[in-house]
Amino acid sequence: MTTDLEALGLAIKRAQYRNHRTMDAALRETGVSLVQWDALRAIERMPGASGHELAVATFQSDQAFGTLAGRLVERGLIVRSAGHGRRVAHTLTEAGHTALVEGRQVSIGVLEDLFAPLDDAQRTELLRSLRKLTEGM
């Protein structure tokens, strides 16, 4: 039996869409969007990273991330400072760290619900398969 690759691609896209919509709605209760929370997570993972590095890590263009970072600065969630050379470093503020922690608490419940139809072995296999598809990215 041959797998319908078009159907497989569409199923992945639907799962991603469901994940993003559900997570975004739940995170809004904490005062941040999924895009903002993802940026906060990237800044925490990559302290002092440049805007370009953070844009790549969050699947955005440099310009889009720059606009987002500006909004996060306005909200007091991050600070930008001079880094090495022409680099602008991004750092979480206390409020940004709090938003990140609150978002993590929300995300745990959302992800448990989203993946509830799969048992642990299926989740492990799905993760393994997706990592194999994306290795080297």
WOZI-V793014 format. One line per field, one symbol per residue. ss: DSSP state (h for helix, s for strand, l for the rest). phi: phi as a letter, one per 20 degrees, with the letter a starting at -180 (. if undefined). burial: # if it has 16 or more other ideal C-beta (glycine too) atoms within 10 Angstrom, else .. A space follows every 50 residues. Layout:
ss=???
phi=???
burial=???
This chain:
ss=llllhhhhhhhhhhhhhhhhhhhhhhhhlllllhhhhhhhhhhhhlllll hhhhhhhllllhhhhhhhhhhhhhlllssssslllllssssslhhhhhhh hhhhhhhhhhhhhhlllllhhhhhhhhhhhhhhhlll
phi=.efffffffffffffffffffffffffgfenceffffffffffffcgmff gffffffdmcfgfffgfffgfffgemebcdbfdfmefdedcfefffffff fffffffgfffgffegfdfffffffffffffffdfne
burial=......................##.##..#.############.....## #.######.#....##.##..#....##..........####...##.## .##..##..#....#......................
